[in-house]
Amino acid sequence: MTRFSFSLTATDGAARTGVISTPRGDIRTPAFMPVGTAATVKAMMPDSVRATGADILLGNTYHLMLRPGAERIARLGGLHKFMNWDRPILTDSGGFQVMSLAELRKLTEKGVTFRSHIDGSKHELTPERSMEIQKLLGSDIVMCFDECPALPADDKRVAESMRLSMRWAQRSRDAFGDRPGHALFGIMQGGVTEHLRAESAEALTVIGFDGYAVGGLAVGEGQEAMFGVLDYAPAMLPTDKPRYLMGVGKPDDIVGAVKRGIDMMDCVLPSRSGRTGQAWTRRGQVNIKNARHADDPRPLDEDCSCPTCQGYSRAYLHHVFRAQEMISGMLLTWHNLHYYQEIMQGMRDAIAQGRFADWEVDFHRQREMGDIEKL
């Protein structure tokens, strides 16, 4: 059986390209993971997600434990079979959603008790229970259970939270056990404070993980502060393991993260934007709701090879959004996910060829041009 492994094939500055090998297939890095919160990438069929170029999806422990339940998914053959996706899946630990969504939550050394945002039922999530749920789901990459304080927060609060997360990381490691072919990632915390990030990285490295995430960013600190942390944080982590930036982001966030040594990212943005009439293109954002598109026979992006741009005009996309037709979210999401995967492929090629800096200049130059002129 293929074990979980990571090999770097090229670097260009801090930017890296490589391959994560898993029993369910290879993941080309840098990788963007579409988010399948409730065992579906909203408005997309699994085959269509794969067709955009995605090698791996993200599933959500918190949402799946509440509905339909991890034990039920296990009885039905695991998450891959349940959602008809036979390639790798990463599951988050549920910690972030407990902090952001759950009601009446109570945090102790043991874990978190909370009431479901769906029906108010009471639940407990601990490092051990998070590992159990993710094992029941059968995900290929499992995330440690951690606590993520919302920023801004003072250093004392950030330090206490980070140290709790490091104790939970050890408990997650112990509970995960030996699962050949499955990987466990640790999560670095420490807010925007360099010495706390260093302390967290050291603690995680001592425990030892198959990959490492940079957590606690994209939680309201702004791009400048995020890049400030990414200027030093990835280099604190082992070079020979994948580095995952959680919950990021906009296209220029992703490019800036890869430039600073990140290998994996996930974000709901391309799918959520698609459902609200926003398209991401190489020339920036397009708001399909706007009246200027009503008579426009041109595609969203003339250089895009996705089915949306190949088969449908802006006028049609404007019409179906206005008419609240289901196909609107489907077509815009497909385009957005395709565009995101195109960025990833562009970066992988550029890093391999040692021309990442030129690629990045071109990427920003095109985006600054803005949308095509109105007809």
C-alpha angles and dihedrals in degrees: 000000000000109000122213110273142156127212127183114219101180143357130201112187104316092331115106138192126194147120132274107206119207133166088255096053144291125300114210113217139254082049132184114207117206111221117245096181099175098025093287137078095230115254092004136101114225091244090054092050089052090048090059088063101262114152096182140022133209122232126192122238096195096051095041094048089054096042128047089352130241094250090054092050089050091052089051092055104274134289098293093056093038094058097029096242113132098182129083121306127195117202122201117224099246093243097113094048092049088055095045106032112021122094129229093005122181121200122206136157088267096055141273130311115197146157119249115254087218104056108351093250115154122248139172123216119190130163088261094049092046090054090047093051093047090049090051089051089050096223119174096221116039123195125218117248109254143162119241117196116208113248137267093058130143120260093252092057092043092049094049091048093047093050091049088051090051091053088048089049090059091048090048090051091049093047094045091060122174112333110162112214092021124094133211120208125202120218122227115216133177106120114233094326114111100207091050090051089050092050090050093048091051093049092050094046091053090052090046126222139190090240140355132231128205100223133181096051130109086042098117104297095114131239097280093056091043092052088045089061093042090055088073111008102076091052089057089064127077112282094218096058130072118263117214125195107204123225100001131171162167117058094260090047089055094048091047091049094051090047087058097050106274119145105185137033140171133192140164089218102099093048097038091047090050091057092050097050099263121131124191114215136169086261094053133265125342120200103207091192090072117108091230089079097053095096099025112122093186125102123251090257122010092204095051121105097197119122091249094058093039096052112022138058129222087246091059093045090049090050097049092046091051090046090050091235116170092232089068094071091041095054097042093046091050091051093047094049090046091051092049091051089047089057090051093050090047091054094045091053093044094050091048090052095044094241102108094126092056091045090052093050090051092047092055093041092056093047092051090057089072126209122331116277116277113257 
